[in-house]
Amino acid sequence: MLSQLQEHLEAIYGLNHAERVQQFLIDEKLSRALGATGRSPEELLVHEAGQELWLGLYFSPELRERIETLGTSSKIKTKAKVSRS
């Protein structure tokens, strides 16, 4: 489902990225180690170490379940054409 959401957003904004959202998903333990607050069901974490930049995307178990439920209950059109003025 996350791939479909990413493809849909890419179609809307005319983007195409090789990186997939799944590459950045992290679990709760790692999110806490990177400084997540736990105040939100989703958090984007950025960590800089020397010349490296680490990105992690945390979704709570409840949010992951809701996303998967969305994927099974409705289809997202990923091939939408977007008109640009």
N, C-alpha and C positions, 0 to 999 in steps of 0.2 A: 504494500500500500504506500509506503514512503517513496518508493521509486515513482509511482504514479503521481503522487503529489508534486514531487520534484519536476517531473516531466511537464506537468500542467503549468506550474509556475514558470518554467523555462519557455514554454510556448507563449504564455501571456507576455512575458518581458523580452522575447526574442533572444534568449540566451541558450547556450549549449555548453555544458561543462563536462569534462571527463570525470571529475570527482563526483562520487555518489554519496548521498547523505549517510548511507549505511556505514561508510568508511569512518565516520566521525562519532558514531554512537558509543557511549560508554556506560558502564553500570554505576550503581549507586556508590559502591565502595571507591571506585576511581574518581567519581565526581566529587565526593567529600574530600579526598586527598588533594584535589586540585582547587579546593576552596568553595565548592557549591554551598549555598545557604540552605537549600531545602524549602525555601519559602514559596517556590513556584513548581508546578508539575513539569516544567521544562526549563532548562538552563543551558545557555551557550557559554562554555568556559574557554578562556584564552590564557595560555601560559607561555611566557617567554623565557628561554634558557639559552643564554649566549646568543648565537646566531640563528637559533631555531625558534620557531613559533608553533606551539601545539594547540590544536583546536579539539574540543570535545563537546558533544551534544548529548545531554542527559534528558531522557523522558522517564517519568515515574511509571511504575508498573500499571497504574490505573490509566494513565494517558496512553500507553502503548496498547492496552486492551481496547480503549475507545477508538483509537486509530484503526486497529484491525477490524473492529466491528463495523466501522464506516466502510472499510474496504469490501466487506461481504454484503452490506446492505444496499450499497449504491455504487454505481460505476462513475468514474471521473473520465471525461473525455480529454485525452491527452493530445489529441491531434487537432485541437481547436485552432482555427485561423483567427489571427488578431489583425484588425485593420489599423493602420497607422496613418494619422493625418499629418 
